[in-house]
Amino acid sequence: MTLLLLEALGALVLLVFIVWWTMFSGRKKGELPEAAETEKQKKKEDPASSEDRRD
């Protein structure tokens, strides 16, 4: 029983580590300003592609 709990705890720790790693392993100062500006430009040009569109 103890071994099962240790294994579950290890799996949980591994999962938390993977999530933390993927969230905070990006660029030190975030996205490049040029990329952020391009994304804003695309959203302004094509409002029909927003997520609240119904098919």
Secondary structure, DSSP 8 states (H G I E B T S, - for coil): -HHHHHHHHHHHHHHHHHHHHHHH-S-TT-S-HHHHHHHHHHHHH-GGGSTT---
